[in-house]
Amino acid sequence: MNFNSLKKNLKKEFSPKHQLKMAILGDTATQFLSTAIVGYAVEEAIKLDVYEAPYNQIALQFKNPMSDLHGFKPNYILIFEAETKLKDDFYKTPTEEKNSFAKQKIETVKEYSSIAKQLGATILYFNFCEVNDGVYGNYAAQYPESFIYQCRELNFELSKLASETTGFYLVDLLSQQNKYGINFIKDNQLLIQADMYFTLDFLPLIAKNVIDIIKVRLGDLKKCLILDLDNTTWGGIIGDDGINNIQIGGLGIGKAFTKLQYWAKELKNRGIILCVASKNTESIALEPFQQHQEMVLKEDDISVFMANWDNKVTNIQKIQEILNIGFDSMVFLDDNPFEREMVKQNLPLVTVPDLPENPAEYLDYVNSLNLFEAANVTQLDNKRTVQYKEEANRVKAKTYFDNEDAFLQSLAMTCKVEAISPFSLPRIAQLSLRSNQFNLRTIRFDEESLSNYSNNPNHKVISFSLKDKYGDYGLIAALFLEKRAEELFIENWIMSCRVLKRGMEKFTLNYLVEFAKSLGCSKIGGQYLATPKNALVKEHYKDLGFLANQADDSYWSLDIANYQPFEVQIQTTI
């Protein structure tokens, strides 16, 4: 995709899935950057209403409460400050203050972040390209009063700030410089003539990075990587070449496959689900995972292992049934163009990268696509593989039961119900950001906004954690409640789709009715707001016995005076 095609998108008619407001501020001209971002948003069915601040007025726009930025009330504030302007400011700094230049700059950025929070906006801040100005040569890398030293310190402080501050995200321009080089990113001629920093060729790439961050905050993220095996995970064909002759390890082209495996394992460690879909005899396909000393990926790293002679489409469908996640959250890697095309044609929501012919280029190509953007990471993420392997065991066990209730009873399920706590807050926030299908009103909370919400005396946040004889699901559901006189209103109800058809929604309502009574409420209210992804819960309130509001059928109400609890096969635990 090039800049001109993104520019044409500005005139395209489309049905947006999301409508957002973004303010764009820069110390260089931002017209082309704004065009690229808005145009790329159209590709993702996002309509951006943009306020582009006047040139080089970042501080003024933030600090003046009467500025257009404050009046615009954006969802996102994008800030781009060029390394060239940073250098100009550094040169103007008195010599005795140069070694504290980065610290002074980061305090300004913190001030912007604080003001953005007051506006209810999320900041997207570009980190800085790192270009040695040649004043001290190589010595500059170790000399605190040099520009490159201060620039690198500033980038480190920005990373630290982003890691510690909710609602503040870095657009990683520095990584793009490392990959493509400064001459691909910066147009010196445009910079001199029009004070525009970016080359036209680079603009679509950086626009994608910006929209990727927004998408993941909207809950549009990849959760699963499905790997083919022969000539994708290792070189050669295991069924023909045998375990001792596949290409993997530290020699020759085997290194390329080993690097891909290390990358996949890192994804698994951060919570991405790893699966296998391979045309192979299962016992033969498992041999490298179980016996090859140079395999990085082991059998325990794979949540669902599909090795048989069915086509890849069928196996991916089976994986989806077990994981119970959307096809649009799945990525499939396969070296074979025919297999890739089959999946694209039959499962168009699955992301299927067209891998290069040379395996040495696999990893760099996949990394360039930025497929696994994250909004946050919790300590519980690395348990996800175990949880999905346990789910595969449940699916297998279910085949032995003719009666649904008998199967559910056999699971010996127990649920822990508790109010939000410092321990559960990150997981509830993550569930809020990730849940799309079982999400009644699709209200998103990051950790800070969730903390503020729960501190309101009229609000209650309750979490539900489930276990059974196969393992621990972890925290799988949350209610966001507001007491409105005699009504307890469900501001949102979210649940992991991993526990669908377990009776969890009925168990939750049983608990909620008793909780409402304890608050002196006589009814429970709720609302379903449709999105492209939550049709699953369209009839949720109706199925639980709520009555639709005659004036607005998106609202539902339950009179709890005569409520009869549902029978469920879940026990409450302390």
N, C-alpha and C positions, 0 to 999 in steps of 0.2 A: 504494500500500500504506500502511495506517495502523497506528498503534501497537496497536490492539485486534486486528487480524489477526495481527500478529507475536506478540502475547501468546497467541493461540489456537494458534500453531504449537508452543508448548512442550508441548502435549498430543498433538501429531500423531505417529502412527506412520510411520516412514520408514526406508528402507535407506540408511544413510550411505555416501558415497564416502570420507569421511575422518573420523577421530575425533581430536580435539585437546583439550588442556587449556589453559585461559586463566585467569589471575589478573587481577582488575579492582580497581584501587586508585584512590581519589579523595579530594580534600579537601572534597567535597560528597557528598551521598547518591547512590549509584550504582545503586539497585535498578531503576529504570526503564530506565536505560542498559543494564544487564546483560540485562534482559528483551528489549529491542529487538535487541541484538547476537545473543543466542542464537536468537531467533525468526528473524532474517534469515539466520543460518547454516543453519537448516532449509531455507529456500528454495533454498539452494545445495547441499543434501545433505551438509552438514557438521554433525557432532555435536560440540558444545562442552560439555565438562565444566568448569564454572566455579567458581573459588574467588573469592568476593566478600569482600574484606578489610573489616574494621570501618572505620567512618567516620573519616576524617582520621588514618589511621595509616600513611601512606606510608613515612616515614623509619623508623619502628619496624619495620615488616614487612621492609624491606630490610636494615637494619643488625643485626637480631637473628637470628643463625644458627639459633636454636631457634623462630623464628616459623612460623606456618602457611604462609606464602609459601614458605619454604625447604623445608618438608616436602611441599608440594603438587607441586613439581617441574613447573612449567607449561612448555608449549611457547611460550606468548606471555604477556607481562605488559603489560596496558593501563593507562596512567596518564593520568588526567584531573585537571588542576588548573585551577580556575576563575580567570578574570581578576579576579573580585571578591575572591577570597581573596588573589591576588597583590597586589592594591591594598592590602588590609589589612596585609599583610606590609611593603609599601613604606612605608606611613604610620608603622609602628612602627620603621622603620630610622632610626638617628640621622642628623641632617642632613648631617654630614660624610661619611657613608658612602653617601648616596643615589646619587651619581654612579657608584658601583661595584656597585650592586644587581644588575644583570643578570649581571655577571661572577661574583659570588658565587653566584647562583642556578644558573648553568650548571655550576659546579663540583659542585654537589649532583647535578645531572642526570647528569653524567659518572660520579659515584660510583655512582648507580643502574645505569648502563649496565655498569660494570665488574662489579658484583655479579650482574647478569642473565647475563653471559657465564659466570660461574662456575657458575650454575645451568643453563646450556645453553639459556637462553630468549632469545627475540627481544622487544625492547621496541617497543611501539606508543605513541607519546607525542603527545598533543594539543598543537599550538601554541596561542597565546593570541589571543582576540579583542582588538582594540585599540580602547579606548574612552577618549576624552579626559575626564579628571575635571573639567575647567574651572577648575582652580586657576590656571593661567597663560594660559588662552585659547589663541589660535593660537601664541603664543610658545613654548608647551610643546613644539612639534614640533622646536624648535632648542635647547632648554634641557636639558642633560644631567641636571639634578637634578629633572626633572619625571617623573611616572609614565609618561606616554605615550612619552616618549623612551626610558626604560628598558625599557618593554614591547616597543617596536619593536626595540631593540638585542637583547633576549632572543630574540625570534623569529628575528632574523638569526643569532644564535649557535646557536640550535637547528638551523636549516637547515644551517649549517656543520658542526655536530657530526654530523648525519645523513649528510651527504655524505662525511664522513671515517671513519665508524664502521660496520662491518658489524654486522648484527643490531640496528640502531636505525633505526626508520622513523617519520616524522611523519604523524599524522592531521591533514590540513590544514583545521583548523577556521576559520582566518583567511580562506581563500578562500570558505568557505561564508558567512561574515559579509559579505564583499564582494559576494556574489551576492544574498543574501536579506535582509541587514540584521540588526542585533543584536536587534531586537524579535521577529523570527521565531525566533531561536535561544534567547534567554534568557527564562524565565518569572519575572518579578520577584515575583509573588505566591507561586509555589511556592518560590522561593528564600527568601523571608521566613518562610513557614509551615513548610516541611519541609526546607529546605536542599538542594533539588533545582534544578539549574541549567537543564536543557533543557526546552523546550516539548514537549508530546506530539506536535505536528505535525512537529517537526524531528527527533525521535528516529529514525524510519525512514531518513532521509537520512544521518545520521551513522553509523548502524549499517551501511548499505551501504558507506560509505567504509572502515570497519574491515574488513569481510569482503572487499572488493575487494583490499586489501593482502594478506590471508591467501591468497586464491585465486591471486594471481599468484605467490606464493611456493610454492604447491603445483603450479605449472606450468600453471594454467588462465588463459591470457592470449590476447589478440587479436593476430594477426600480420599481418592483411591487411585493407585497405580497398578495396572494389569500388565504383566510381562509375558510375552512369548519367550520361549526358551532357546531353541536351536537358532544360532546365528544372531540372536538378540541378547540373551543373558550370557551365553558363552559362544565361542566360535566352533563351527562344525555341527554335525548331527549326531546326537547321543546314540540313537538307535543303530546307526551305521558305523560310526567311528569308535564307539565304546568310550568308557569313562576315562581311560588313560590317554586318549587322543584328542579330546576336545581342547579347544584353545582358551586357556585361562591362566592367570598367574602373572609372573614377572618377566616373561619372555615374549618378544615379538608382538603380534597383534593381540595376543592374550591379555596384554596390559590394558587395552581399550575396554575389553569386557569387564575386567576386574575393577577399573575405575567406575564404570557404570554401576556395578554392584555396590561399591562403597557408597556411591551417591544414593542409590535406592535404599540402602540400609539407614543412611542418615535421615531420609524422608520417613522411614518407618519409626525411627527413634523420636521424631517430632510429632508423630501421630497420624501420618498418612498410612492408609491401609494398603498392604502389598498383597497382590493376588497373582496367580498364574493361570494362563489360558493357552494350552499347548496341544498340538496334534501329536500325541505320543502315547505309548503304553505307560500307565502311571508308575508301575514299579521301576521301569527303566528311567523315566524322567526324574524320579526321586533319587536315583543313585548319586549324582553329583552333590546334591544337597546333604546327603547322609554320609558319603564316603570320601569325596574329593577333598584333599587337604587344603587346596588353594581356593576353594569356594568361599567367598565372603558371606553370601546369603546362605542361611541354613533353613531347614524345614520349619523351625519354630518362628522364623521371620515372616512366613507366608500365612495369611489368614484363611484364604480359600485356595486350594490347589486343584485346578481342573486340567488334568492331563488324560485325554481320551481321543477317540477318532471322530467325535462330533465336530461340526464346523465351529469356528470361533464365535460367530454370532450367538449360537445356542449356548455356548459355554459362558459368554459374558452375560447373557440373560439369566443363567443359573446363578452366577455370582451376584448379580443385582438382587435376585430374589432372597438370597441368603443374607446379604448385607442390608437390604431394605433401604438403600440410598438412591438418589436420582441418577439416571444415566448421565445427566449433565455434570455430575461431580466426579466422573470417571475419566481416566486417561489410559489409552491402550498403546503400548509400544510393540511393534512387530516389524521385522526387516523385510517382510514379503509384501510387495505392492498389491498383489491380488487379494491377500487376506485383509489388508488395510481397506481396500476399496469395498470389500464385502461388508465390513463393519460400518463404514461411512454410509453406505446405501441403506442398510437395514436398521442401524442404530445411530441416526444422525446427531443425537445429542451427545454421544460419546466423543471426546476429543482424541483424534488419531493423527499424531504428527507424521509427516512424510520423512522418515529417517533418510539421511544420506546413504549412498551406496557403500561408502567407506566407513567401516565401524570405528575407525580412529576419530571420525567427526561426530559420532552419535552424541556424546555427552555435551560438547560445546553447542551443538544445534539445539538440543532439548533445553539446555540452560537458557539459551537466547529467547525462548518462548515465554519464560517466566510463568510456568503453568501452576506453580504451587505457592502463590502469594498467601501470606498469613496476616490476620488482624491481631492475633495474640496467640500465646502458647502457654499452657498450664502444665504443672507437674504430672497431671493425670494422663496427658496425651500419650506417653510412651506405653501405657497399659492397653491401648486400643487394639493392638494385634491380638493380645490374649483374649480380650472380650469378644472379638469377632470369631476367633477359633472356637470359643465356647458356644457362640451362636450357631456355628456350623454343626456342632455336636447336638444342639437342641433340634435343629431341622432334621437331622438324621434320626434322632430318637422319636420324633413325631410320627414318622412313617410306621412305627410299631403300634400306634393307637388308632382305633376306629372312632373313638369318641373324643371330641375336643375337650370337654370338662375333665375327662380322665387323664388326658395328657397334661393339662394345666395343673391338676392336682398332683401329678407325679413330679412336677418341677419343684415342689416345696418352696414356693416363693415367699419372701419376707421383704417388707418395705419399711424403711426408716423415714419418718417425716419430721422435719425440723425447720425452724425459722432460719433466715439467712444469718450467716456468721462470717467472720473474717476468713475462715478456711473455705467456705463454700462460695463466697462472693465471686472469685475469679472463674470458677466453673459455671456458675449461673450466667455470668456475663458472656462467657464463651458459647454456652448453649443458646443464649439469646441471639448472638451474632450468626451462629451456624444454622439454626433451625429454620427451615423454609416450609416443609410440608405440613407438619403438625404445629402450626403457629396461627392462632386465631386472629390476631390483629397486626402481626408483624411489626411490633414495636421493638427496636433494637436498643440495648444498653451496653455501653462499655463499663469498665469497673467504676470509674468515677461517677458517671451518671446513675449507675445502679446504687452506689453508696448514698448519693444524695436522695434518690427516690425512697430508699428504705428508711432513711432518717426522718421522713415525714410521719408524724404520729398517726395520720389517717391511712397510711399505707402499710401493707403487710406483704412480705415476700416469703413464700414457703417452698421448700425443696423436697423432692422425693428421690430416695436412693433404693435400688432394687437388687436383691440377691436371689439366687436359686441354687439348686444342688450342683449345677455345672460351673457356677462362678459368680462373680460380682459385676453387675451391669454398671455400677457407679451411680452418680447423680444423673437421673434420666428425665426429670420433669420439674417444672417450676410454675407456680401461680403468682401473679402480680395483682394484688387486691387493693381496693379502695373502699372504705366505709362511707356510704352516702346515706346518712340518716338511718332508716330501717332496711336499706338495701346494701348488700355486700356485692360490689361490682367487680367483675373479673376484667381487669384492664388488659391482661394477656394471659394466655394459657399455652405453654410450650412443652413439647415432649419429644424425646428421641424416638425416631421411627423404629429403632431396634426392639422396642417393647410393644409394638402394635400387636393386637390380638392376644394380649396376655391378661386383659381385663383391667389394665392400669387406669384407664380413664374413669371407669366405674368406681374403682377403689378411691381415686382422687375425689370424685364427687361425694362419695359417702363421707369422707373426711371433711370436705368443705362444708357440707350441710351442718355437721356437728360444730364446726368452727364458727359458722355464721350464727348459730343459736347461742354460742357462748358470748358473742358480741351483742346480743339482743336484736339481731336482724330477723326479719320475717320473710325475706326473699333474697334470691341471688340473681344478679343480672349479668349478662354477657353480650358480646358482639362478635360477629364474624365479618371481617373485611376481606373481600376476595383479592387474591394476587394470582399471577400466572402459575404459582407453584403450590398454593395451599388448598386446591380443590378437594384434597383428601378429607378435610374437616368441614366441608360445606354443610353437611347434615349433622355435625357434631352435637350441637345443642338440641336439635330436634330428636335425635336418637337417645339422648339422655333424659327426655321428658320435659324440656323447656318449651315455653309457648312463645311464638313470635309476636312482636309488637305490631299492632294493626297499623300504626302510623308510619313505622319504619321497620321493614321485615329483616333488617340486618341486626336488630336488637332482639334479645331473647330474655325471658324471665322465668324463674322457677319459684313457686310458692312452696315453702319448706314445711308448712304446718302438717301436711298429710304425706310427707315424703316417705316412701318405702325404700329402705336401702337395697342396693343391688347385691345379689349373691356373687361373691368373687372368691377366687382360689389364692388370695394373697393375705398373709398375716402381717399385722403391724408389729414391728420390733422397736426396741428402745436403743 
